[in-house]
């Protein structure tokens, strides 16, 4: 077709993204408005109450440690494969291919999760206006729009995300400032939200672990800065700067806004208030978004609550577009490196990875269709199952990256002891803790608890149903498939792990 180049000539468009454009993709992927409305209330009730903001700070610090080695590696390797290119450089091509398969699993499952939430929110929102359309139809409409925008040049997507992301971030900061300026019913209680003894109260298999696991889930997508290196202006500097900006913005946003929410409800009453504000017909946490919306209406005005109701949907759509772009570039890089069929490395005249875009779109449409056919719930099943698998998969790859950074800089120059050894070692330990927490509380996060077990109790850790254990094993299954592919397939070329812009 005239709109595509050959695999040999197919290249991503160069010099299209600045630091701000990359940051917009990454912050959009974290879907901050959706996180504030869907995650924070649940983490407050099931986790460590008013100390949820401290959990976000703790996770942010771990991810900053990871970013030290990650960005040092990005200065050496600019490749749309990002994670698997780094792992391949440090631990060998076969491990790189293995991690590539796990990364693909992560980005596909997180996009499917967001599609489920998006379809459900669209159904609820428009049903209240008299237009009751099945969630799957809304997903298809969103799918068409996301696919179209992904086939445009990358800066078009960045500008679109820039508008949506700016609107949701500004609206949340307005609400946060209004609440903090007022002081709420009990005033500003920094101790209740940031005292380590309260943040970690309940232990890692108890309430603290639940809150921290939810916090890790909120950050997924921050690492995708390096994916856009080939399309960045001055990539050796842009990826480093964008990563730190993204982690800082996401951590700061979640910590500040969640602290404002605790202040608005009163720290001592945060759990009771969350249960009351989110209840529907006496059932708590049925409508978690109502917590932030009610605070916005109370401290700013009903118009802000109405605006936020719209911005939740645009936040989810922005996340869909961000993860679509990330997944399609992974398919592109894997195909260019010989791991997947060469046709998937095709780009169109706008420099977009058309082969990867269509592959991502087709897979997500098929999976969503299966969930619809079997009448599975878009939130309880598609969202919770897929999002928790995505967290496990991305954390596993982040552990590999941290170890690969250490291995690479033990043999090569370009990083000091802090960048090449200490920070990535601490990050690997933190990520291993994260993986432990997510697996331990997978029954609660994914709703896959064993029969007769209350997942909110500390002693229920690791009590999973057979489906739960299968979902937990998926990242390892994909890792093994990737390792076998790396060993059997001898066609990988040097572009799999090389510095494309060297």
N, C-alpha and C positions, 0 to 999 in steps of 0.2 A: 504494500500500500504506500502511496506517496506520503502519507503522514508519518511514517515510521522510517527509522534508519536501520541499517543492518546491525547485527549484533556487534560486529567489529567496530563499526562507526558510532554505535549508539552510546551517547554520553549524556550525563545530566547537565543541565544548563549551569554555566560557571558564573560566579560573581553576582548572583541575583539577590543574595540575602546578606543583610548586615546583622550585627549583634541583636538589635531589637526584633528583627524578623524571626530569628531563631528562638528568642525568648518567648515570643508570642505563641509559636508552635508548642513549646514545652509547657508554658503556664496553661495554655488551653487544654493540653492533654490531661492536666491534673484536675480539670473541671472544678475549680474552686467553689463556685456557687452550689453545684450538685453535692460537693463534699460537705459544705457547711449545712446544707439542708438534709442530706441523707445519712451522713456518717457521724457528725459530731453529736447529735442527740442520742443516737444508739450507743456510742462510745461513752457518753456521760452516764447513762443509766446502767449499762452492763459493765462498764469499765470503772475508772477511778473518779467519777463525779466531777466536781469543780476543778480537779487537777488535770483534766484533759489537755488544756493549753500547754502544760509542762511536758506532756508526752510528745506533742508536736515539736517542741524545742529539742528534746532528747533525740528524736529521730532525725531532725534537721542537722544536728551536730554530727551524727554518724554519717549522714550523706555528704556533709562537707568534708569529712575525712576521706570518704571514697572519692570525692571530686579531686582531691589533691593528686592522687596517683592517676586517676582517669584523665585529667587534663594534661598531666605530664606526658602521658602516652599519646594524647591527641596531637601534641606538638610534634611527635615523631611519625604518626601515621594518620593521614587524611583519607578516609575510605568510607563510603556509604554503608559498608558492613559494620562499621564502628566496633561493637562488642566482639564479634567473632574475628575481626581483623586483629584486635588487640590480643585476644586469647591465642590466636594462631601465631602471632609474633612471639609471645612469651612461652606458650606451652606446646607448640607444634600445630601443624595444619589439621591433623585429625581431631584434636580437642577443639580447634577453631570451628570445624564443621559441626561437631557435636553441639557446641554452644550456639551455633547458628540455628539449628533446628529448635532448640529450646527458646531462643529469642523470637523466632517466628510464632511459636506456640503462644508466647506471652503477648505479643502484639495483636494476634488474631483473637485470642480469648478476651483481652481487655476491650477490644472494639465490639465484640459480640455482647459483652456485658453492658457497655454503654448503649448499644442499640436496644437492648431489653428495657433499660430504664427510660430511654427516649420514647420508645413506643408506648410504654405504660403512662408516662407523663402527658404525652399528646392525647392519649385516649381519655384520661381523667379530665384534662383541661377543656377539651372540646365537648366532651359529654356533658359537662356542666353548662355548656352554652347551647345544648340541644343537638349537637352533632356527634352521635355515638358511632365511631368507626373502630373496628378491630385493631388491636395494637400492631399486628403484623402489617396491615395496610399502611399505617403510619411509618413503620420501619422501612417499607419499600419506598415510600416517598422520600424519606431521609436518605436512603441508600442511593437513589437516583441523583439527588442533589450532591451528595458527597463524592460519588463517582465522577460526576461532571466537573466539579471544582478541582478534583485531584488530577484531572487530565489537562488542566490549565497550567500555565507556567507557575513556578513555585511562589513567586512574589505576589501573585494574585491571591493565593491561599493565605499568605502571610498578612496581606492587607485586610482581608476579610476577617481573619482571626484577630487581628489587631483591634478592629472596631468592637467585636463581640467581647473580647477579653477585657478591654479597657472599660466597657460599660459595666460588666459584672464586678470587676475589682473596685471601681469607683463607688458603685452603689453600696457594696459591703463596707467600705471604709467610711462612707457617710453615716451609715447605721452605727458602726463601731464608735466613731467619734462622738456621735450624739449620745450614745449610752454612757461612754466613759466620762464625758463632760457632765452628765447628769449625776453619775455615781451610783445609780440604781438604789434599791431599797436598803442596802447594807454598806454602800461605799465601795471603793476599790480595795479588794482583798488579794494582794499579790501572793501572800503566803499560801492561801488556799489553792491557788492555781499553779504555783511554781516551786513550792518547797519540795525538795527531793524526797523527803520522808513521806510526803503525801502523794507525789507523783508515782512512787514505786510501792505504795501501800498495797497490800494484798498479794504481793509476790508476782513473779513472772508467769506462773501458771494460773494465777488468779486475776483479780481485777486490773492490776497494773499491766499484765501481759495482754489482756483484752484490749485496753486502750492503746497500747503501743502497736499491737498488730493492726488495729484500725488506722493508726497514724501512718504506718508504713504503706498501707494500701492507698492512702491519699496522695503519696508522692510518686506513684508509678508514672513513668513518662519523662521524669526530669532528665534521665540519662540520654534521651534522644537528641541532645544537642549535637553530638558528634556525627549523627546520621546525616546531617545537613552540611557537613564540612566541605564536600565537593562543590556545593552550590553557594558557598559563602564568599564574601569579600574578605580577603586576608584570613583564610581559614585557620592558620596556625595560631592566630590571636583571638579570632572570633569565637571559636568553640570554647576556649578557656574562659573568656569573659562571660559568654552566654551561660555557661554551666553555673558559675558562681552567682550570677544575677538570678538565674532561674531558681536555684536552691534557696537563696536568700529571700526572694519574693514569695515563694510558696510557703516556706517555713514561717516567715514573718506574717504573711496574710492569715494563715490558719491559726497561729498563736494569738495574734491581736484580736481577730474577729471572734474566735472561740472564747477568749478572755472577756471580751465585751458581752458575749451572750451569758456567761456565768455571772458577770456583774449585773446585767439587766434583770436576771432572775433572782439574784442574791445567792452568794456562794453556798450558804448553809441550806438553801432550799433548791439548789440547782437540779437535783434528781427529781424531787417531788414536782417542781415546776415543769420540768421537761415531760414527765409522765402526764401531767394535767393538760399542758398545751398541745401535746401530740395525740391525745386520745380521741377516738371516734366511737360514739355510742358506748362509752365506758371502757373501751379497749385501748390500752396505752401503746404508743409508738406506731400506731396505724398510719398516722400522718406526721412523720418527723419534720417535714418542711414547715409545718405550722409553727414550730418553735421560733425559727428566725423570722418568719413572716409576722407573727404576732408581736415580736419585739420591735420590728421595723415599724409596724403600725402604731405601736405604743409610744415609741421615742422619736419617730420622724413624722409619720402620718400614714393613713391608709393608702395613699397614692404610691408610697414606696413599696408596700407589701404587694400591691398589684403589679408594679414594675418588676419586682423580684420574681413573681410568679412566671412572668414571661422570660426573664433572664435565666431561670433554671433550665428552660428548654433550649435557649440559645447556647448556654454553657455546655449542655450535653451535645448539641450539634457541633460546637467548636471542638469538643473532645473527639467526636467521630472523625472529623476532618483531619485532626492532628495525628490520630493513630492510623488512619488510612494512609496518610503520607509516609509515616514511619514504616509500616508493614510493607508497602509497595517498594520502598527503597531497599529493604532487606531482601525481598525477592529479586530485585534488580542486581544487587551486589552478589548474591549467591549464584545467580545464573551467569553473570559475567565471570565469576570464578570457576565455572564448570561444575558446580554442585547440583544445579537444577538445569532443566532444558534451556538451551541458548535463546529461544524465542522470548523468554521472560525478561531478557535484558534489552529488549527493544525500547527505544524512546521515541516520542513523537516530535513533531516540528517545534513544539514549545519547550522541548527539553525535559518533559515529564516522563517518568518511567512507566509508559503505557502498559507494558507486559505485566509489571508488578501490580499496577492499579487494577487491571481486569482480573488478575489472579486473586487478589485480596477480595475484590467485590464478589466474584463468583462463589468463593468459599463461604463468605459471610452470609450471602443470600441462601445458599443451600442449608447451612446450619440453622439459620432463623426459620426457614421453611419447615425443617424437621421438628423444631420446637412447636411451631404452630400446628402442624399436622397431628402431633401427639398431645395437643392441648396442654402443654406445659406453661406454667406461669412466667411472664416476661421478667418479673422481679424476683420472686422466690426461687425460681429455677435458673433462667438464663442469666440474670444479673449476678446473683450470689454465687452460683457455681463457677461461672466464667471469670469473674473478677478475682476470686480467691485463688484459682489456678494461675491466673496471670501474675499475681503477687509472688507466689511460690516460684514460678518460672523465672521471673526477672531477678529475684533475689539470688537464685541459684547461679545465674549467669554473672551477677555482680560479684559473687564470691570468686568465680573463676577469673574474672577480670582483675580483681585485687591481687590474686596469687600470680597471675600472668605479668602484672606490672613489676612485682618483686623479681620474678625470674628474668624478665627482659633487662631491667636495669642492673642486675647483678653481672650481666655480660656486656652491657653497652653503656656509654656515657649519655648525659643529657638530663640527669636528675640528681639532686643531692640526697643525703641519707633520709631526710624527712619525706621528700616527695617519692622516692623510689623504694623505701623499705618500711619506715615506721608508720606513716599514715596509711598506706594500703594494708599493712598487717593489722592495724587497729580496726580498719574498715572491714576486713575479712572476718574478724572476731565479732564485730557488731552485726554484720550481715548473717553470720551463722546463728547468732542469737535471734535475729528476726525470723529466720527460717524455722528455728525451733518453736518460737512463739506462734507462728502462723499454723504450723502442723499441729501443735498442741491444742490450739483453739479453732482448728478447721471446722469442727462440728458446729460451732457457734457461728463462725463467719460465713460458712457456706450452707448452713442448715442441713447438714448431713450427719446428724447425731444417731448413735446406736439406739435401738429400741429400749425404752424404759429409763433413759438417762436425761438428766436436766443439764443442758450444756452451760448454764450460767454458774454452776458450782465448780470450785477449784478442782475437786476430785474427779470431774468429768473429762479432764484433759486426755486427749488421745482416744476418747471413746467415740469411734467413728463407725458409721454404717459401711457395708461393702462398697456402696457407691462412693462414699467419702474416701475410702482408701484407694479406690481406683483413680479418683480425681487427684489425690495427693501424689500418686505414682506417675501421673501423666508427664510431668517434666523429666523424670528419670527415663521413662519410656522413649521420649523424643531424643533425649541425650544419647541413649544406646543406639537408636536408629541412626542418628547423625554420626556417631563413632563408626558404626558398621559401614555407613556410606563413605566416610572418609578413608577407611581402609580398603574397601572394594573398588571405589571409583578412583581411577588413576588419571582422570582428565582435568583435575583442578589445575588452573594456571596461576601464575604468580600474582595476578590482580586480586586474588582472594584475600591476601594479607598485605599487599604492598601499599606504599604511600603513593596514591594515585596522582597527587599534585607535586611530587618531588621533582 
